[in-house]
Amino acid sequence: MSGPSVAPRDSDPARWRVLALLALAELLGMSLWFAGNAIAPQLQAQWSLSGSQVAWLTTNVQLGFVAGTAVVAVLNLADIVPSRVLFAVAAVLGAGSNALLLRADGFAAAAVSRFACGVCLAGVYPPAMKMISTWFRSRRGMAVGTIVGALTVGKATPYLVHAFPGATVSTVVFAGSMSAVAAAALVWFGYRDGPYPFPPRSFSWHLVRTVTAQRHWRLATGGYLGHMFELYSYWVWIPAFLAASAASAARAALTNPVSPGFVDVLAFGTIAIGGLGCLWGGLVADRIGRERLVIIAMAASGACALLIGLTFGRSWWLLAPLALIWGFFVVADSAQFSVLVTESVPAHAVGTALMVQTSLGFLLTTLTIQLIPPLVSAVGWPLAFPLLAVGPFAGIAAIRRLLTLKARGRADNIQSGSTPP
């Protein structure tokens, strides 16, 4: 296993203020992501949507994000445009595209609104990881983990808003858009690059090829793809799993019926607890090594995917803890894949490398999100989630190969008498 970071100790006293600012901005900005999911039951009833159409409301955000990250990567925007500008503009545009959901009169218009929102979020998520990396080296795992933890909580907030008595479609959508505008203002007025900036560069059509030629990047991205195979299917469908479990238990009179508000709060908790998981993952990764943390987290989340079906329709004392544990570990390693990418490519290509990585990962999620509804129809909820365990276990295999490659590189450096990077 690889050891902890040996980079020089971070010392700029402003780094903690910037970390808090960016974490808050990510929490607010990413509240746009699941706004459509939180109000999906109302939209489904209002427009008579099918289960597949409800899934497409989320998938379109993913597709928009993929399109946005692909454009940003090909045009090198993340390495040419200052991250502060890219983040602020994208957050404001995302707020506007999210607000268009209130003008939608059917599925087609809503799908366009969600796609546009996903495109804009491509300028909110990856740039924040690059920005905080300019402030931290030795504690970069913790710093990026904090950012990803904050955006995880942000993605869950629409469910919390929806749980308030009297909350309407307008309440959830308006809250998300105003939060994104506040995020843009925070970054525009409060952020500046830190003492470890990534050098700007001129445009090059070959920058994506430079990134993908790095074997370390390919293996880190392979692990990330395994992680993403599971992550968004869990986030998107765990609220529906919880609601279906509650209905099944009530029909069987196994437990006392629970209110929809309870299910919304628990759904919020299963996603938001990932914020703590990301912070824990960052702290542990800086101490024991990123690859080792990734393997531990993916093994735990894969085990939860295999076991969660056994709790369907049973006591909440069984289901709720396992769902929360899964929510903790399913994203605890997410930030570390991004840190591995920042360390695997030339400094001038970091922004593009992050964009390509996230673009591929979110493209994969468009398939796995759509996979769950037909599985539920064919075999039921208890057997639908175990398939997601394929992702983390394949990711573990990729990260183990990355460890072998790094160990071989260190051995070659020692043998040649050179100083390892």
C-alpha positions in Angstrom: 0.0 0.0 0.0 1.1 3.5 -0.6 2.0 5.7 2.3 0.8 9.1 3.3 1.7 12.3 1.4 5.2 13.6 1.9 4.6 17.0 0.4 5.9 20.0 2.4 3.6 21.0 5.3 1.0 23.6 4.4 1.5 26.8 6.2 -0.5 29.7 4.8 -2.9 30.8 7.6 -5.6 31.8 5.1 -6.0 28.2 3.9 -8.7 27.4 6.5 -10.8 30.4 5.6 -10.6 29.5 1.9 -11.5 25.9 2.7 -14.6 27.0 4.7 -15.6 29.5 1.9 -15.3 26.9 -0.9 -17.0 24.2 1.2 -20.0 26.5 1.8 -20.0 27.6 -1.9 -20.1 23.9 -3.0 -22.8 23.0 -0.6 -25.0 25.9 -1.9 -24.1 25.4 -5.6 -24.7 21.7 -5.7 -28.1 22.0 -4.2 -29.3 22.2 -7.8 -28.4 18.6 -8.6 -31.3 16.7 -7.0 -33.9 19.4 -7.1 -35.8 17.5 -9.8 -35.6 14.2 -7.8 -37.0 15.7 -4.6 -40.1 17.0 -6.4 -40.4 14.0 -8.8 -43.5 12.5 -6.9 -45.4 15.8 -7.5 -44.3 16.0 -11.1 -45.1 12.4 -11.7 -48.6 12.9 -10.4 -49.1 16.2 -12.2 -47.9 15.1 -15.6 -48.7 11.3 -15.3 -45.0 10.4 -15.8 -43.8 6.8 -16.2 -41.1 5.4 -14.0 -38.7 5.7 -16.9 -39.5 9.4 -17.4 -38.9 10.0 -13.7 -35.4 8.4 -14.1 -34.7 10.6 -17.1 -35.2 13.7 -15.0 -32.0 12.7 -13.2 -30.3 11.1 -16.2 -30.6 14.4 -18.1 -28.7 16.2 -15.3 -25.9 13.6 -15.7 -25.9 13.9 -19.5 -25.8 17.7 -19.2 -22.9 17.4 -16.8 -21.1 15.0 -19.2 -21.7 17.4 -22.2 -20.5 20.3 -20.1 -17.3 18.6 -18.8 -16.5 17.3 -22.4 -16.7 20.8 -23.8 -14.7 22.3 -21.0 -12.1 19.6 -21.4 -11.8 19.8 -25.2 -11.5 23.6 -25.1 -9.1 23.5 -22.2 -11.3 26.0 -20.4 -10.5 24.6 -16.9 -6.8 25.4 -17.5 -7.3 28.7 -19.4 -10.2 30.5 -17.7 -9.6 31.4 -14.1 -11.4 28.9 -11.9 -13.1 31.7 -9.9 -14.7 33.1 -13.0 -15.7 29.7 -14.4 -17.3 28.8 -11.1 -19.2 32.0 -10.6 -20.6 32.2 -14.1 -21.6 28.6 -14.2 -23.4 28.8 -10.8 -25.5 31.8 -11.9 -26.4 30.1 -15.2 -27.2 26.9 -13.3 -29.6 28.9 -11.0 -31.4 30.3 -14.1 -31.7 26.9 -15.8 -33.0 25.3 -12.6 -35.6 28.1 -12.2 -36.9 27.2 -15.7 -38.3 24.1 -14.2 -41.1 26.2 -12.7 -42.1 27.3 -16.3 -42.2 23.7 -17.5 -45.6 22.4 -18.6 -44.6 18.8 -19.2 -41.8 16.2 -19.3 -40.1 17.6 -22.4 -39.6 21.1 -21.0 -38.5 19.7 -17.6 -36.0 17.4 -19.3 -34.4 20.3 -21.2 -34.2 22.4 -17.9 -32.5 19.5 -16.1 -30.0 19.0 -19.0 -29.1 22.7 -19.0 -28.6 22.6 -15.3 -26.2 19.7 -15.6 -24.2 21.5 -18.3 -23.8 24.5 -15.9 -22.8 22.3 -12.9 -19.8 21.2 -14.9 -18.3 24.6 -14.1 -19.2 24.3 -10.4 -17.9 20.8 -9.3 -14.5 20.1 -10.9 -13.1 23.7 -10.6 -13.7 23.7 -6.9 -11.4 20.7 -6.5 -8.7 22.5 -8.5 -9.2 25.7 -6.5 -8.7 24.1 -3.1 -5.7 22.2 -4.4 -3.9 25.5 -4.8 -4.0 26.0 -1.0 -3.1 22.5 0.2 -0.4 20.0 -0.6 0.4 17.8 2.4 -3.3 17.9 3.5 -4.8 17.8 0.0 -6.7 14.6 0.7 -8.4 16.2 3.7 -9.1 19.5 1.8 -10.6 17.9 -1.3 -12.5 15.5 0.9 -14.0 18.4 2.7 -15.1 20.0 -0.6 -16.7 16.7 -1.9 -18.3 16.2 1.5 -19.9 19.7 1.3 -21.2 19.1 -2.2 -22.6 15.8 -1.0 -24.6 17.5 1.7 -25.6 20.1 -0.8 -27.0 17.5 -3.2 -29.1 16.2 -0.3 -30.6 19.5 0.7 -33.6 19.4 -1.7 -34.9 16.4 0.2 -34.6 18.3 3.5 -36.4 21.3 2.0 -39.1 19.0 0.6 -39.6 17.4 4.1 -40.8 20.7 5.6 -44.6 20.9 6.1 -46.2 22.8 3.3 -43.1 22.7 1.0 -44.2 23.0 -2.7 -42.5 22.4 -6.0 -41.8 26.2 -6.1 -40.2 26.1 -2.6 -37.7 23.4 -3.5 -36.8 24.9 -6.9 -36.5 28.5 -5.6 -34.4 27.5 -2.7 -31.9 25.7 -5.0 -31.6 28.6 -7.4 -31.1 31.2 -4.7 -28.5 29.0 -3.1 -26.6 28.7 -6.3 -26.6 32.5 -6.7 -25.2 32.8 -3.2 -22.5 30.3 -4.1 -21.5 32.4 -7.1 -21.2 35.6 -5.0 -19.1 33.8 -2.3 -16.5 32.7 -4.9 -16.6 35.8 -6.9 -16.0 38.2 -4.0 -14.2 35.9 -1.5 -11.8 33.6 -3.4 -8.3 33.9 -4.7 -5.7 31.3 -5.7 -3.4 30.0 -3.0 0.4 29.6 -2.8 0.5 26.5 -5.0 -1.3 27.7 -8.2 -1.3 25.5 -11.3 0.4 27.3 -14.2 -1.9 28.6 -17.0 -1.3 27.5 -20.5 -2.4 28.3 -24.0 -5.0 26.3 -25.9 -3.9 22.9 -27.3 -6.0 20.3 -29.0 -3.6 17.7 -27.7 -4.1 18.3 -24.0 -6.7 15.6 -23.6 -4.4 13.1 -25.3 -1.6 14.2 -22.9 -3.8 13.4 -20.0 -5.1 10.0 -21.3 -1.5 8.9 -22.2 -0.6 8.8 -18.4 -1.0 5.2 -17.2 -1.4 6.4 -13.6 -4.3 8.6 -14.7 -5.9 5.7 -16.5 -5.8 3.4 -13.5 -7.0 6.1 -11.1 -9.8 6.8 -13.5 -10.6 3.0 -13.8 -11.1 2.9 -10.0 -13.2 6.1 -10.2 -15.5 4.4 -12.8 -16.0 1.5 -10.5 -16.9 4.0 -7.8 -19.3 5.9 -10.0 -21.0 2.7 -11.2 -22.5 2.4 -7.7 -22.6 6.0 -6.4 -25.3 7.7 -8.3 -27.6 4.7 -8.6 -27.5 4.6 -4.8 -28.2 8.3 -4.4 -31.0 8.5 -7.0 -32.8 5.3 -6.0 -32.3 5.0 -2.2 -35.3 7.4 -1.5 -37.5 5.2 -3.7 -36.2 2.1 -2.0 -37.0 3.5 1.4 -40.5 4.6 0.3 -41.2 1.1 -1.2 -39.8 -0.6 1.9 -42.1 1.5 4.1 -45.1 0.6 2.0 -44.2 -3.1 2.0 -43.8 -3.1 5.7 -47.1 -1.3 6.2 -49.0 -3.8 4.0 -47.5 -6.7 5.9 -48.2 -4.9 9.3 -44.6 -5.6 10.3 -44.0 -2.1 11.6 -46.1 1.0 12.4 -46.7 3.1 9.3 -44.3 6.1 8.9 -45.1 9.5 7.4 -43.7 10.6 4.0 -41.8 13.3 5.9 -39.9 10.6 7.8 -38.9 8.9 4.6 -37.7 12.3 3.2 -35.6 13.1 6.3 -34.1 9.6 6.2 -33.4 10.0 2.4 -31.7 13.3 3.2 -29.6 11.6 5.9 -28.5 8.7 3.7 -27.0 11.1 1.2 -25.9 13.9 3.6 -24.0 11.5 5.9 -21.6 11.1 2.9 -20.3 14.5 3.9 -18.9 13.0 7.1 -17.7 10.1 5.0 -15.7 12.4 2.7 -14.1 14.2 5.6 -13.2 10.9 7.3 -11.8 9.6 4.0 -9.7 12.7 3.5 -8.2 12.6 7.0 -7.5 8.9 6.8 -6.1 9.0 3.3 -3.5 11.7 4.3 -2.4 9.3 7.1 -2.5 5.8 5.5 -2.4 6.6 1.8 -5.1 7.4 -0.8 -5.1 4.0 -2.5 -5.5 2.1 0.8 -8.4 4.3 1.9 -10.1 3.8 -1.5 -9.9 0.1 -1.2 -11.3 0.1 2.3 -14.2 2.3 1.3 -15.1 0.4 -1.8 -15.0 -2.9 0.0 -17.4 -1.5 2.7 -19.8 0.1 0.2 -19.8 -3.0 -2.0 -20.7 -5.2 1.0 -23.6 -2.8 1.9 -24.9 -3.1 -1.7 -25.0 -6.9 -1.3 -26.7 -6.8 2.1 -29.3 -4.0 1.8 -31.9 -6.1 0.0 -32.1 -8.3 3.1 -33.6 -5.4 5.1 -36.3 -4.5 2.6 -39.8 -4.3 4.2 -38.3 -5.1 7.6 -37.8 -3.1 10.7 -36.4 0.4 10.4 -33.9 -0.6 13.1 -32.3 -2.9 10.5 -32.8 -0.8 7.3 -31.9 2.7 8.5 -28.5 1.9 10.0 -27.4 -0.1 7.0 -28.6 2.6 4.5 -26.7 5.2 6.6 -23.5 3.1 6.7 -23.8 2.6 2.9 -24.3 6.4 2.4 -21.2 7.0 4.6 -18.8 4.7 2.7 -20.3 5.0 -0.9 -18.7 8.5 -1.3 -16.0 8.4 1.4 -13.4 7.7 -1.4 -14.7 10.0 -4.0 -12.4 12.9 -3.3 -9.4 10.7 -3.3 -9.8 9.7 -6.9 -9.7 13.4 -7.8 -6.5 13.9 -5.7 -4.9 10.9 -7.4 -5.7 12.5 -10.7 -4.1 15.9 -9.7 -1.0 13.9 -8.8 -0.8 11.8 -11.9 -0.6 14.4 -14.7 1.6 17.4 -15.6 0.6 20.5 -13.5 -0.6 22.4 -16.6 -3.1 19.7 -17.4 -4.8 19.2 -13.9 -8.0 21.0 -14.8 -8.5 19.1 -18.0 -7.6 15.8 -16.3 -10.3 16.4 -13.7 -12.8 17.3 -16.4 -12.1 14.2 -18.5 -12.2 12.0 -15.4 -15.6 13.3 -14.2 -17.0 13.3 -17.7 -16.3 9.6 -18.2 -17.6 8.8 -14.7 -20.9 10.7 -15.1 -21.4 9.2 -18.6 -21.3 5.8 -16.9 -23.9 6.9 -14.4 -26.4 7.6 -17.2 -26.5 3.9 -17.8 -26.5 2.6 -14.3 -29.3 5.0 -13.2 -31.5 3.7 -16.0 -30.5 0.1 -15.0 -32.4 0.0 -11.7 -36.1 0.5 -12.8 -36.1 -2.5 -15.2 -34.3 -4.6 -12.6 -36.9 -3.6 -9.9 -39.7 -4.6 -12.4 -38.0 -7.9 -13.1 -36.7 -9.1 -9.7 -38.0 -6.6 -7.1 -36.2 -4.2 -4.8 -34.5 -6.8 -2.6 -32.5 -8.1 -5.6 -31.9 -4.8 -7.5 -29.2 -3.2 -5.5 -26.7 -6.1 -5.2 -25.7 -5.7 -8.8 -24.2 -2.3 -7.9 -21.5 -4.2 -6.0 -19.8 -5.0 -9.3 -18.6 -1.4 -9.5 -16.6 -1.1 -6.3 -15.1 -4.6 -6.7 -13.9 -3.8 -10.2 -12.6 -0.4 -8.9 -10.6 -2.2 -6.2 -8.9 -4.3 -9.0 -7.9 -1.1 -10.8 -6.5 0.6 -7.7 -4.5 -2.5 -6.8 -2.8 -2.4 -10.2 -2.1 1.3 -9.6 -0.4 0.4 -6.3 1.7 -2.2 -8.1 2.8 0.3 -10.7 3.7 2.9 -8.1 5.7 0.3 -6.0 7.6 -0.7 -9.2 8.3 2.9 -9.9 9.7 3.5 -6.4 11.8 0.4 -6.6 13.3 1.6 -10.0 14.0 5.0 -8.5 15.8 3.4 -5.5 17.8 1.1 -7.8 18.8 4.0 -10.1 19.7 6.2 -7.1 17.2 9.0 -8.2 14.9 10.7 -5.8 11.3 9.6 -6.1 8.7 12.2 -7.1 
